[in-house]
Amino acid sequence: MTLGFAVAAWEPVSGPSVGIVADSRLSWPNETQDVGVKTYDLGGRSAMVAAGNALPVLMAAQLVRPVIEGHNRSNAKPMGFYDTVRLLAFFLRRATSNPSSSCVAVVGFLESGRPAIAHLVVSPDRNRVAFFSVDEGECLVIPVGNSEASKFLMQGLAAARKEGKLLVATGVSLLWYMSCHPGAFQSVGGSLSIGSCVRSENYFSWPHFEIGDRRFYRGMDVTDYARPSWPAAEVIAYDEEWCATLDKQLYRNQDPVTVPDVQHGGGYDIDSLSTPETLFQTHDDPIAFRNGVACEG
């Protein structure tokens, strides 16, 4: 298990953006290794963060990306977010065998310009995808992975919002805090990976960044290998004291956290959404998504 999160935001000043963040720990019974790749570029302005069985996710990403890139090279209209998710759901469903399970969050932009997140679960008892988009002034974060660590993350983001802190930077800080101080979150650790995209860009960016006294790139700790010729690292402020205080107060003196209902209710069955007969047909993106499904009109 791991911890990662996807974010879709439409800030009045900086505009629409999406991003993904994850640690690098892989866990087995009685063993952990900090070598996992859990953030994947899907081509164009879409990417995903994953938890659960690593191999099916890797296989699905490798199958989907060349299809999207080939389509985008050959067509004036890029592959839409809805079709990107349909392709991924199809291949992830078939790559994940019982009794294993996979959980991913995909980010991108709708044709309307709205930032969007799709949450996919493939498991022995549930195969479903739910879509969400945000309007101007809204921000949505969906975690994947360790459930207790996800609650800690969302509790921290709720506190950060009250205090006027930057949500994404706070999320990265909380993930780094859990990596440095595993405690109850032994399955969270290792290096960090960050990917982001703004609406005006055509591709995802994977910044070289610094938090605490360490530098990371695509889930690798490059602190000891950085060269003066490299572009300057993006610095993310890390307030360990604030994270530690939150850790001690967890679930006390905080209002309940509102988390999107990605486990039940709205959404689509993957086997109905992604069929061999319609898999490579293209569709217009819905204008927006609410409660897991497309908005009418």
NUMARPA-515392 format. One record per residue: residue in three letters; x, y, z of N, C-alpha, C in turn. Coordinates in steps of 0.001 Angstrom, whole numbers, plus 524288, in hexadecimal, padded with zeros to 5 digits. Atoms other than C-alpha are relative to their C-alpha. Layout:
<nodes>
ala  X  Y  Z  X  Y  Z  X  Y  Z
...
</nodes>
This chain:
<nodes>
met  80351  7FB63  80000  80000  80000  80000  80376  804CF  80000
thr  7FD0C  7FB36  800B5  80438  80DE0  7FDDD  7FC96  8048E  801B4
leu  8035D  7FB70  7FF89  7FF40  81BAF  7FEF7  8014D  803C0  7FB9B
gly  7FF7A  7FC0A  80403  7FD1A  8250A  7F3E3  7FAFA  80316  7FFC2
phe  804D5  7FD16  800B2  7F35A  82F43  7F00E  7FFFF  802D6  7FACB
ala  800E0  7FCFF  804C1  7EDBD  835FF  7E436  7FD35  80501  80177
val  80278  7FAFA  7FED5  7E9B5  8443C  7E421  7FE4A  8029A  7FAEC
ala  80202  7FCCD  80447  7E161  84C45  7DAF2  7FE4D  80528  80267
ala  80113  7FAE5  7FDA9  7E09A  85AD9  7DDA1  7FF25  80415  7FBC6
trp  800D3  7FB8D  80383  7DBBD  8673C  7D72C  80049  804E6  80355
glu  7FF1A  7FB56  7FCE2  7E1BA  8728A  7DE77  7FF05  804DB  7FCBB
pro  80135  7FB45  802FA  7DD20  8802A  7DA85  804CB  80299  7FD92
val  7FB4C  7FD57  801EE  7EB23  8851E  7D8D2  8032B  7FC76  7FC63
ser  7FC95  80370  80308  7F2FB  87973  7D3F6  7FD28  7FCEB  7FBD6
gly  802FF  802A6  80403  7E7F5  8734F  7CC2D  7FF81  7FA2B  800F1
pro  800E0  805A4  7FF61  7E43E  86503  7CA07  80518  7FCEC  7FFE3
ser  7FB59  8034B  7FFCB  7EE63  85AC2  7CD92  7FE99  7FAB9  80253
val  80090  80534  7FDBD  7EFBE  84C6C  7D10B  8055D  7FE17  801AC
gly  7FB07  8021C  7FE46  7FA2B  844A5  7D811  7FF60  7FAC6  802AD
ile  7FFDA  804FB  7FD3B  7FE04  837A5  7DE0B  804EE  7FFC5  8034F
val  7FB9C  80087  7FC63  80701  83437  7E96C  7FFDE  7FA80  80242
ala  7FFD2  8052F  7FD9C  80B9A  82726  7EEE5  80549  7FF10  80286
asp  7FB19  801D7  7FDC7  815D9  8209B  7F747  8022B  7FBB5  7FC7C
ser  7FD98  80402  80355  81E61  8156F  7F248  8008E  7FAB9  802B9
arg  7FF4C  804DC  7FD0D  81CC9  80A7E  7FC38  7FCA9  7FB9A  7FDC8
leu  802B8  804D1  80149  81922  7FCC3  7F806  80033  7FC71  804C5
ser  8004F  80324  7FB3F  814A5  7F381  802A8  7FE69  7FA64  7FED3
trp  80164  80585  7FFF6  8142D  7E4CB  80432  7FFCD  7FE42  805B2
pro  7FFD0  801E2  7FA9D  81225  7DC9B  81061  8059B  7FFE8  80206
asn  7FAEC  7FFE0  7FD53  81DBA  7DF7E  81949  8044F  80295  7FCCB
glu  7FBE8  7FD90  80330  824BF  7E786  80ED9  7FDEA  804EB  7FD59
thr  8013C  7FB4C  802FF  824C8  7F512  808C7  804C2  80190  7FCCA
gln  7FBD5  7FDC6  80339  82CB2  7FB37  7FDD5  7FE17  80530  7FDD4
asp  80179  7FAC6  801C8  82CB8  80987  7F9FE  801B4  800C9  7FA5D
val  7FE68  7FFED  80583  82DA5  8075B  7EB61  7FB4B  8005B  7FC59
gly  804BC  8003C  8032B  81F9F  80896  7E6A2  7FF43  804A7  7FC73
val  801C4  7FBE1  8038A  81B0A  81055  7DAD6  7FA0F  8000A  8004B
lys  8059D  7FFD3  7FF0A  80D49  814CF  7DE08  7FD53  8048C  7FD43
thr  80233  7FBC2  8031E  80B63  820C3  7D560  80151  7FEEE  7FA4D
tyr  7FF69  8019F  80573  8095D  81E81  7C6D8  7FDF1  80432  7FC55
asp  8019B  7FC7D  80431  808D2  82783  7BB15  7FCCE  7FCCE  7FC1A
leu  8035D  802CA  803B0  7FD8E  8235B  7B244  7FFF0  80289  7FAA0
gly  7FFEC  7FD3A  804F4  800D4  82C91  7A718  7FC98  804CF  80037
gly  802FF  7FB29  7FFF0  7FC09  83A43  7A48A  7FFE3  80267  8056A
arg  8008B  7FD4E  7FAFF  7F6C3  84110  7B08E  7FDA3  7FC82  8043C
ser  8021E  803A7  7FC2F  7F2D5  834D6  7B7F7  80455  7FCCE  8028E
ala  7FC57  8034B  7FD14  7FA08  82D19  7C263  7FCF1  7FD78  80467
met  802C6  802A7  7FBBF  7F6B1  82411  7CD99  803B4  7FEA8  80470
val  7FD46  801D9  7FB60  7FACB  82035  7DB43  7FD3D  7FB06  801AD
ala  80230  80540  7FF2F  7F8EB  8121A  7DF74  80175  7FDCD  80550
ala  7FEF3  8030B  7FB4E  7F803  8094D  7EB51  7FE27  7FA71  7FEFE
gly  80183  8056D  800B6  7F67E  7FAB6  7ECD6  80403  7FD00  7FCDD
asn  7FC8C  8034B  80320  7FC31  7F07E  7E3C5  802C3  80347  7FBDC
ala  7FD11  7FC76  80360  8070E  7F771  7DC56  80035  7FE3C  7FA52
leu  7FF2D  801E2  80552  80875  7EEA6  7D057  7FB6B  8012D  7FC5A
pro  80448  7FEBA  80390  7FAAC  7F01A  7CA9F  7FFC4  805BF  7FE86
val  80010  7FA62  80115  7FB87  7FEE2  7CBD1  80438  80167  7FC13
leu  7FBB4  7FEFE  8039B  808AF  7FF1F  7C512  7FEA5  7FE1D  7FA82
met  8016D  80227  8051B  803B3  7F670  7BA0C  7FBDD  80369  7FD58
ala  80428  7FCD6  8023E  7F76A  7FE94  7B81F  80219  80540  7FE1C
ala  7FDCD  7FAF6  8018C  7FF1A  80B53  7B7BF  80331  7FF7E  7FAFF
gln  7FCBE  800BE  804A1  8089A  805DC  7ADB4  7FCBF  7FEDB  7FB26
leu  8036D  800FC  8046E  7FD5B  80179  7A513  7FD15  804E9  7FE50
val  80341  7FB78  80121  7F5A7  80E1A  7A60C  80323  80482  7FDA8
arg  7FD24  7FB57  801A9  80034  8184F  7A42F  80127  80020  7FA22
pro  7FEFD  7FFAC  805A4  8046D  8149C  7963E  7FB0B  800AC  7FCC3
val  804EA  7FF32  802DB  7F627  81405  79205  7FE8E  805C8  8000C
ile  80158  7FA74  7FF93  7F3D4  821C8  79705  803CF  8035C  7FCEE
glu  7FC21  7FCE2  802D3  80084  8271D  7919A  7FF6C  7FF58  7FA1F
gly  800E1  800DF  8058D  7FDE4  820CB  78461  7FB3D  802F1  7FE0B
his  804BD  7FD13  80179  7F040  82691  783F3  80133  805D8  7FFAC
asn  7FEF4  7FA64  7FFD8  7F543  8341C  787A7  80387  801BF  7FB89
arg  7FCA9  7FEA5  80473  7FFA3  833C8  77CF7  7FCEF  8001D  7FAE0
ser  802BB  800C2  804F8  7F5CF  82FEC  77287  7FAEF  8031A  7FF8E
asn  80505  7FD4B  8000B  7EA1B  83841  7764D  80091  8058A  80228
ala  7FFDC  7FA9F  7FE25  7E7F2  846B2  777FE  7FDA9  8007A  80574
lys  80285  7FFEB  7FAE1  7DF49  843EB  783D2  80271  7FBCD  8036F
pro  7FD82  803E1  7FC96  7E6BF  83D59  78EF0  7FBFE  7FC51  8026E
met  8034C  803B5  7FD32  7E161  8317F  795FB  7FDBC  802A3  804DB
gly  80286  7FD90  7FB8D  7D77D  8362B  7A00F  800E8  7FD08  8050F
phe  7FF3F  8025F  7FADB  7D7EF  83367  7AE8E  7FC86  7FB3C  800B5
tyr  803B4  8044F  7FF68  7CBE5  82ABA  7AE3D  801F4  7FB24  7FD21
asp  7FE15  80479  802FE  7D1A0  82205  7A38F  8051F  7FDE5  80236
thr  7FB2D  801BB  7FD79  7DED7  821A6  7AA4B  7FED0  7FC5B  80490
val  8016A  8032B  7FB76  7D87E  81C55  7B698  7FD71  7FAE6  7FE49
arg  80269  804D6  801EE  7D051  8128B  7AEE3  80423  7FC1A  7FE44
leu  7FBC9  80370  801AE  7DC99  80D0C  7A8A2  802E1  7FDAA  804A8
leu  7FD29  801DA  7FB6C  7E3B7  80C32  7B591  7FCC9  7FC08  80307
ala  80360  80395  7FD0E  7D823  805C4  7BC50  7FFBF  7FAAE  7FD61
phe  80052  804E7  802E5  7D731  7FB7D  7B1A1  804D9  7FCA6  800EC
phe  7FB34  8030A  7FF7E  7E568  7F75C  7B253  80146  7FEB2  805B0
leu  7FF05  8011D  7FA7A  7E679  7F87A  7C11D  7FC7E  7FB8F  801EB
arg  803B3  80425  7FE89  7DA7D  7EFE1  7C2B3  8020C  7FAAB  7FE54
arg  7FE33  80501  80211  7E0A2  7E540  7BA5C  80563  7FE7B  80204
ala  7FACE  80132  7FDF6  7EE46  7E654  7C019  7FFE5  7FE66  805B7
thr  8005F  8012F  7FA6C  7E9A3  7E4FE  7CE28  7FD2D  7FAD5  800C7
ser  80244  80530  7FF46  7E741  7D6BE  7D1AD  7FEB4  7FF1A  805C2
asn  80179  8014D  7FAA1  7E076  7D173  7DDC0  80476  7FD1C  802B8
pro  80328  7FCBB  7FC7F  7E2A0  7D2AC  7E90E  80240  80574  800B3
ser  7FD80  7FAEA  7FF57  7EAD8  7DEEC  7E6F9  7FC38  80462  7FEAA
ser  8033B  7FB7B  80124  7E54F  7EC9F  7E5DA  80377  804A3  7FEAF
ser  7FD3D  7FB3E  80179  7E953  7F9C0  7E044  7FC6A  804A7  800D1
cys  802F1  7FB25  7FF3F  7E518  8078D  7E371  80338  80475  7FDBD
val  7FD23  7FBB2  80267  7E8E8  81365  7DB56  7FC99  804DD  7FFD2
ala  8029A  7FB07  800F1  7E56E  821B5  7D9FB  80298  8027D  7FB42
val  7FE23  7FDAE  804DC  7E6CC  827C8  7CC72  7FE80  805C5  7FFF6
val  8012D  7FA6B  8005F  7E7B6  83681  7CA5B  800AA  801DC  7FA61
gly  7FFA5  7FDB0  80531  7E601  83ED2  7BE48  7FC28  80479  7FF8C
phe  8038A  7FBAA  800F1  7DD80  8492D  7B807  7FBB8  7FE5C  7FC32
leu  80446  800D5  803A2  7D02F  8486C  7B1A9  80069  803E2  7FB8C
glu  7FFFB  7FC62  80466  7CDCF  84EE6  7A48A  7FDD8  80553  8018C
ser  80209  7FB05  7FE05  7C664  8595E  7AC15  80419  8031D  802F1
gly  7FBD1  7FD65  7FD23  7D332  85CB2  7B2DC  8000B  7FEC8  805C3
arg  80040  80134  7FA72  7CF1B  85786  7C01A  8040C  7FBD8  80176
pro  7FC9D  8042A  7FDF7  7D958  84FFB  7C7DF  7FCA0  7FB7C  801E1
ala  80331  80497  7FEC0  7D4C6  84211  7CA56  8034E  7FBAE  80276
ile  7FDA3  804A7  7FDA8  7D7CD  835CE  7D237  7FC53  7FB67  7FF1B
ala  802F1  804E6  80045  7D366  827DE  7CF9D  8025D  7FC32  803ED
his  7FE46  803BD  7FC0F  7D431  81DE4  7DA98  7FE4E  7FA94  7FE4E
leu  80119  8054A  801DD  7D53A  80F9F  7D64D  8016F  7FC00  80423
val  7FEFB  8046B  7FC86  7D43C  80379  7DEAF  7FF0E  7FAFE  7FCF9
val  80088  8052B  80262  7D6AF  7F5DF  7D938  80151  7FC09  80436
ser  7FF4E  803BD  7FBC7  7D4E0  7EAE9  7E310  7FC6C  7FB5B  7FF16
pro  8035D  80492  800C5  7CE8A  7DD7F  7E47B  7FA2F  80129  8008B
asp  8058E  7FEF6  7FF18  7C1D2  7E3A0  7E91D  7FE26  80547  7FE02
arg  801A1  7FAD4  801B6  7C1CC  7F112  7E2DD  8036F  801D1  7FB83
asn  7FD31  7FDF1  80488  7C58E  7F685  7D584  7FD0D  804D6  7FE1F
arg  8031E  7FB51  800C5  7C15D  80495  7D49C  8037D  804C2  7FF3C
val  7FD4F  7FB0A  800C2  7C586  81227  7D032  7FC30  8046D  80118
ala  8031B  7FB62  7FEC2  7C06D  81F10  7D575  802F2  804D6  7FE23
phe  7FDAE  7FB3A  80230  7C2E2  82C4A  7CF0F  7FE68  804C1  8033E
phe  80112  7FB1A  7FD49  7C3E2  839AC  7D564  802B1  80473  7FD0A
ser  7FD75  7FB59  80227  7C6C6  84761  7D040  7FF0B  8048F  803A7
val  8008D  7FB6D  7FC99  7C85B  8549C  7D6B9  7FEFC  804DB  7FCB9
asp  80100  7FAF2  8025E  7C39B  8622D  7D36F  8039C  80410  8026D
glu  7FC97  7FBD7  7FE11  7CA75  86F24  7D5C1  7FF23  800D6  805D7
gly  8002A  7FF38  7FA62  7CDCE  87111  7E40B  7FFD8  7FB00  80323
glu  80054  80504  7FD44  7CD02  8628C  7E742  80533  7FD16  7FFD4
cys  7FB68  80370  7FFCC  7D777  858AC  7EB0E  7FE46  7FAB9  8020D
leu  80177  80554  7FE7F  7D5FB  849F2  7EC0B  804EE  7FCB4  80085
val  7FBA8  803A0  7FF18  7DFA3  84034  7F1C9  7FDBE  7FA98  800F4
ile  8019E  8056B  7FF3A  7DDC0  83177  7F0C2  804D9  7FCBA  8012F
pro  7FB80  80342  7FEA5  7E756  82889  7F7ED  7FF50  7FA6F  7FE01
val  80000  80597  8012D  7EB06  81AA3  7F429  803ED  7FD66  803A0
gly  7FC3E  802E6  7FCE1  7F177  81054  7FC88  7FE3A  7FF24  80598
asn  800D7  8012B  7FA7C  7F29D  80E32  80B2F  7FB84  80340  80234
ser  804B4  7FD35  7FE57  7E564  811A0  81113  800FA  80388  804AB
glu  7FEEB  7FCBF  7FB72  7EA79  8169C  81E27  80368  804AA  7FE89
ala  7FCB7  7FBAF  801CA  7F504  81EAD  8178E  7FCCD  803DE  7FCCC
ser  80362  7FC8B  8030E  7EAB2  8240A  80E44  7FCC1  8037C  8038A
lys  80300  7FCDB  7FC4A  7E27E  8286C  819D6  8035C  80440  80268
phe  7FC62  7FC1F  7FDD1  7EE4F  82F31  81FCA  800FC  80461  7FC06
leu  7FF24  7FC28  80423  7F0FA  835F0  812D1  7FB52  803A9  7FF7D
met  804A3  7FCC9  800C4  7E2FD  83AA7  81135  7FEE0  8035F  804C2
gln  800A3  7FCE2  7FB3E  7E252  83F14  81F6A  803BE  804A3  7FFD9
gly  7FC39  7FBC9  80064  7EEAA  846FA  81D23  7FE75  80419  7FC04
leu  801A3  7FC41  803FF  7E956  84D1E  810C6  7FB68  80349  801E2
ala  80455  7FD09  7FDC8  7DCEE  850FC  817FF  80210  8043E  803B1
ala  7FDAD  7FC2F  7FC77  7E535  857A7  8226C  802E1  80441  7FCF3
ala  7FD1E  7FC3B  8032B  7EDB9  85E14  81816  7FC5A  803E9  7FD64
arg  803BA  7FC71  8027A  7E1DD  863B0  8112A  7FE26  80425  803DF
lys  801B3  7FC49  7FC04  7DD47  869E4  81DE3  80429  80422  8011C
glu  7FBB7  7FC79  7FEB4  7EAA2  86FE3  8201A  801FE  80312  7FB50
gly  7FE5F  7FD28  804A9  7EC00  874D7  81236  8051B  7FE20  7FDAB
lys  7FB32  8022B  80235  7F76E  86BF2  80EE6  7FF11  7FE0D  7FA6E
leu  80054  8022E  80542  7FA55  86773  8010D  7FEE1  7FA2C  80063
leu  801B6  80562  7FF3B  7F34E  85A76  7FFBC  803C6  7FC06  7FDB2
val  7FC9B  803E5  80275  7FC3B  85374  7F629  8052C  7FF9F  802F1
ala  7FB19  8000B  7FD0C  808A1  85785  7FD60  7FF3E  7FD5B  80544
thr  8011D  8029A  7FB06  80242  85324  80A16  7FF87  7FA21  7FF46
gly  80078  80594  80115  7FEB0  84612  80410  80545  7FD6B  7FF3E
val  7FABF  8021D  800CF  80CAF  843E8  7FF95  802EF  7FFC4  80533
ser  7FD61  7FFE4  7FAEB  811AD  847D9  80D09  7FE1D  7FB96  80382
leu  80214  8043E  7FCC5  8088E  83E44  813CE  801E7  7FAAE  7FE23
leu  7FE09  804F1  80216  80CCE  8335C  80ABE  805C0  7FF44  8016C
trp  7FA80  8004C  7FE85  81B0E  83688  80D68  80098  7FEF5  805DC
tyr  7FFE0  800FF  7FA5D  81869  836E2  81C02  7FF00  7FA3C  8011B
met  8011E  8058C  7FF2A  81273  82941  81B69  80475  7FC90  7FE12
ser  7FB8D  802FF  801F9  81DFB  82489  81355  80490  80022  803D7
cys  7FBA6  7FF6B  7FC52  8279F  829BB  81D61  7FECB  7FDA1  80557
his  801A9  801F5  7FAE0  81FBB  82540  82938  7FB9B  7FC12  7FF31
pro  8041B  803B7  8017E  81874  818E8  8252B  7FC0D  7FEF1  80449
gly  803A4  800F4  7FBC0  812C0  815E8  83288  7FBEC  7FBFA  7FE8B
ala  80451  80382  80150  80572  81021  82FB2  7FF86  7FF09  7FA29
phe  80078  8005B  805B4  807AD  81192  82111  804DC  7FD76  7FDAB
gln  7FB38  8029F  801B3  81250  80784  81E8A  80035  7FF3B  7FA17
ser  80009  800E5  805A7  80E03  805C9  8106D  800D7  804FC  7FCE2
val  7FF04  7FAFD  802A3  810A3  8142F  80D5D  805AB  8017C  800EE
gly  7FA90  7FE87  7FF3E  81EA2  81851  80AE0  802F3  8009C  7FAF2
gly  7FCA6  7FF78  80493  829FC  81A7A  801C7  7FFD4  8056A  7FDA6
ser  7FFD0  7FB0F  802D1  82B8C  82521  7F7B3  7FA90  801A0  7FE3A
leu  804F7  7FDE2  801D3  820C0  82DB8  7F235  80033  80123  7FA30
ser  80089  7FEA1  80585  81BDC  83003  7E476  7FB83  803DE  7FF72
ile  80401  7FC07  800F2  81435  83BEC  7DFD5  7FF87  800E2  7FA21
gly  8010E  7FE87  80569  80DDF  83E70  7D2AA  7FBB7  80412  7FFEB
ser  803ED  7FBE5  8002C  805E3  84A41  7CEAB  7FF3C  801EC  7FA70
cys  8012B  7FDCC  80521  7FF73  850DB  7C316  7FC19  8046E  800B6
val  803C5  7FBBC  80028  7F894  85DD1  7C0D9  7FD3A  7FFD5  7FABF
arg  80347  8008C  804A3  7EE0F  85F9A  7B6A8  802A6  801F9  7FB09
ser  7FD7E  7FDC0  804A1  7F6AD  867A0  7AD91  80441  7FC84  7FDC3
glu  7FBDF  80382  801D1  80093  85C89  7AC5B  7FDAE  7FB49  7FD35
asn  801B9  8048C  802F4  7FFB4  850DE  7A347  801D0  7FAD6  8025A
tyr  7FDC9  804C4  7FDC4  8075C  8473A  7AB96  800C1  800A5  805DC
phe  7FEE5  80006  7FA6B  8097B  84368  7B9B5  805B2  80181  800FD
ser  7FAB9  7FEA3  7FE51  8155F  848CF  7C0D6  80168  7FCD9  804DB
trp  7FE1D  80315  7FB93  81DA7  84131  7CA7E  80494  802F3  80275
pro  7FBEF  7FC7D  7FE0E  82528  84B2E  7D28B  8040B  7FD54  80370
his  7FBD7  8013B  7FC50  83202  84967  7D978  7FEFD  80394  804AC
phe  801A3  7FCBF  7FB9C  82E6A  84DFA  7E72A  802FD  7FE97  804F1
glu  7FD44  800A0  7FB0B  833E0  84F81  7F4CC  7FC2E  800B4  80479
ile  8030A  7FF7F  7FB36  82D3E  84D31  801D4  80361  7FE2C  80483
gly  7FC50  80120  7FBD5  83427  84D23  80ED1  8057B  800F1  7FDFF
asp  7FAB0  7FF7E  80212  8424B  84ACA  80B52  80108  7FC1C  7FB9A
arg  7FF6E  803E7  8041A  83FAE  84110  80058  7FDBD  801F9  7FAE0
arg  801DE  7FEB7  8053A  83DC9  8425C  7F1AC  7FE10  7FB0A  7FD4A
phe  80269  80489  80287  8352A  83971  7E981  7FEA3  80137  7FA57
tyr  801DA  7FFA3  80565  831F7  836D7  7DB5B  7FD9F  7FABF  7FE7F
arg  802CB  804AE  801B7  827CE  82CF3  7D6B8  80097  7FB75  803D9
gly  7FFB9  80418  7FC14  82851  82581  7E383  80572  7FE36  8016D
met  7FA92  80161  7FEBA  8372C  82517  7E477  8026E  8045E  80339
asp  7FD1A  7FC45  7FCD6  83F65  82BAE  7EEDB  80509  80157  7FD16
val  7FB7A  7FE5C  8031E  8494C  83373  7E6E9  8035E  803E8  802F3
thr  7FD28  7FC24  7FCE1  84ED8  83B71  7F222  805E3  7FF9E  7FF24
asp  7FA52  800BF  8005C  85C6A  83598  7F0E3  80202  80038  7FA62
tyr  7FE60  80023  8057A  85C7F  8364A  7E209  7FEE0  8050B  7FD15
ala  80157  7FB0F  8028C  85790  84400  7DF2C  804F7  802DE  7FE5C
arg  7FB89  7FD2B  8021A  860C6  84C2F  7D6E1  7FEAC  805C8  7FF7A
pro  80109  7FA61  8008D  8625B  85AF3  7D616  7FD5D  80164  7FAD8
ser  80249  7FEDC  80517  85E2A  85A48  7C7DA  7FA2B  7FEC1  7FFC6
trp  8058A  80157  7FFF7  850BC  854F0  7CB86  7FCB2  804DD  800E2
pro  80399  7FBB8  7FEAD  84510  85E25  7CBBE  7FF1E  80026  805E3
ala  800E2  7FF7C  7FA62  8424A  86368  7D944  7FB4E  7FCC2  801AF
ala  8044E  80334  7FDFD  839C3  85A65  7E161  7FB99  8037D  801EF
glu  80477  7FD5D  7FDAD  82C19  85ECA  7E4DA  7FFE2  7FEA2  805CE
val  7FFB3  800DB  7FA5C  82C30  86085  7F398  7FA81  7FFE5  80252
ile  80500  8008C  7FD4C  8208B  85BAE  7FB7F  80106  800A8  805D3
ala  7FF2D  7FEF4  7FA72  81FEB  86153  80934  7FE08  7FB69  80340
tyr  80156  80477  7FCAD  81FCC  856A0  81374  7FFF3  801B6  805AA
asp  800A7  7FE7A  7FA88  81A87  859B9  82105  7FF21  7FB13  80338
glu  8006B  804E8  7FD24  81D78  84D8A  828D2  7FD1A  800AD  80524
glu  802A9  7FF1A  7FB06  818A1  85388  8357C  7FA15  80017  7FF45
trp  8059E  7FFD4  80114  80B54  85646  82F72  7FDE7  7FA80  7FEF5
cys  801A3  80560  80125  80A77  84855  82A32  7FFE3  7FCB3  804F3
ala  7FFBC  80311  7FB2D  80E8A  84296  83752  7FB8B  80170  803AF
thr  80460  7FE51  7FCB6  80475  84ABC  83E97  7FAEE  7FD9E  7FE13
leu  804A8  80269  80243  7F9FE  845F7  83549  7FFD7  7FA2A  8013D
asp  7FFB0  80598  7FEF4  7FEA0  837FD  83746  7FE32  7FED1  80591
lys  80171  800CD  7FA89  7FCEF  8394C  84600  7FA35  8011F  800EF
gln  80575  7FE6A  7FF43  7EF92  83F8D  84498  7FC3E  7FD0C  7FC7B
leu  80318  8027B  80413  7EAA4  83651  83A21  7FA86  7FE9B  801DC
tyr  8058B  800E9  7FF06  7DBD2  835FB  839F1  7FDF0  802E0  804D0
arg  801E4  7FCDE  7FBA6  7DB17  83F4F  84585  80015  805BB  7FE67
asn  8004D  7FA5B  800EA  7D6F5  84D8D  844C7  7FFD3  8016B  7FA3E
gln  80084  7FEE2  80590  7D477  84C85  83631  7FA7C  7FEA1  7FE4C
asp  80518  80148  8022C  7C7B9  84D10  82EDD  80070  7FB34  7FC90
pro  7FFCE  80484  80388  7C416  840D8  82735  801CE  80193  7FA90
val  7FDF4  7FEEC  80535  7CAF2  84019  81A21  7FC24  7FE04  7FBEA
thr  8036F  80199  8043B  7C26C  83FD4  80E18  8034B  7FDB2  7FBA1
val  7FD13  802B8  80415  7C802  835CD  804A1  7FC2A  7FE34  7FBD4
pro  80395  801D2  80411  7C1D4  832DF  7F758  7FEC3  7FA3A  800A5
asp  8019C  80574  7FF70  7BA2C  8263D  7F797  801BF  7FCFB  7FB30
val  7FDD9  802CC  80480  7C2F4  81EA2  7EE6E  7FF65  7FA1A  8009A
gln  80070  80596  7FF1D  7BFF1  8116D  7F458  7FA87  7FDE7  7FEEA
his  80550  801E0  80096  7B13D  810B0  7F320  7FCE0  803F7  7FCD0
gly  80387  7FC55  80292  7A60F  816AE  7EB9E  8015D  800E4  7FA55
gly  7FF66  7FE80  80579  7A8DB  81E0A  7DF06  804B3  7FD8C  7FD62
gly  7FBBD  80227  8030F  7B193  8194F  7D42F  7FDFF  7FC36  7FBF2
tyr  80146  80390  80443  7B1F4  80F53  7C952  802AB  7FAC1  800DA
asp  7FD9D  8052A  8000A  7B448  800C6  7C8B5  803DE  7FFBA  7FB7B
ile  7FBE6  7FFF5  80402  7C100  7FEC0  7C13E  7FE8B  7FC99  7FB58
asp  80152  8037E  80450  7BBDC  7F356  7B93D  7FBD0  80250  7FC6A
ser  803DF  7FD5E  80346  7B0B6  7FBD8  7B456  80249  804D2  7FD5B
leu  7FDAD  7FB34  80214  7B8E5  8080E  7B254  803E7  7FEE7  7FBA9
ser  7FBB4  8012F  80399  7C420  801A6  7AAFD  7FF38  7FA8E  7FDB8
thr  800F2  804FE  8029D  7C043  7F6F5  7A16B  8037D  7FF97  7FB34
pro  7FCB6  80095  804AD  7C86E  7F141  79640  7FD8C  8027F  7FB2A
glu  8029C  7FDEF  804AC  7BE34  7F5C2  78C68  8008B  805EE  7FF8F
thr  7FFED  7FA43  80020  7BF0F  80427  7903E  80519  80259  80207
leu  7FB5F  7FE2F  7FD38  7CC94  804EB  79654  802E4  80452  7FD15
phe  7FCDA  7FC3D  802F0  7D337  80C74  78B57  7FCB5  80412  7FD2E
gln  80337  7FBB9  801E8  7C7B4  81505  787CE  800FE  804CF  8035E
thr  7FF13  7FB3C  7FD08  7C9A3  8232D  78BC4  7FAD4  802BC  8011F
his  804AA  7FD42  7FE3C  7BFB0  82B5D  79310  8017D  8057D  801BC
asp  7FF44  7FAE2  7FD99  7BE2A  83976  7970F  7FFC4  7FF5F  805E8
asp  80055  80005  7FA50  7C0F2  83BAC  7A566  7FAD6  80268  801BF
pro  8045C  7FD2B  7FD95  7B51F  83EE5  7ADC1  801CC  8057B  801A9
ile  7FEB2  7FAB2  7FE4D  7B494  84D44  7B18C  80263  7FFF5  8056D
ala  7FE26  80054  7FA9B  7B6AE  8499C  7BFD0  7FE34  7FAD0  8024E
phe  80199  804A4  7FD0F  7B58A  83E79  7C99F  7FE84  801A3  8058C
arg  80188  7FF2C  7FA91  7AE9F  83E4F  7D6B0  7FE7C  7FAC0  8025D
asn  80174  804BE  7FD28  7AD6E  83366  7E0B3  80148  7FB0C  7FCEC
gly  7FE1B  804A6  802A5  7B4D9  829F8  7D80B  7FE3C  7FF40  7FA6E
val  8022F  800D2  8052F  7ACEE  82B5B  7CB90  7FFB7  80521  7FD05
ala  8003C  7FB72  8035F  7AB5C  834A8  7C017  7FB31  80353  80152
cys  8046B  7FC6E  7FF5D  7A2CF  840B4  7C1D0  7FCD4  8000B  7FAFA
glu  8035C  7FFC8  80491  79746  84132  7B8B6  7FFE8  80588  7FDD9
gly  8005C  7FAE5  8026F  79608  84C26  7AEDD  80524  801C4  7FDBF
</nodes>
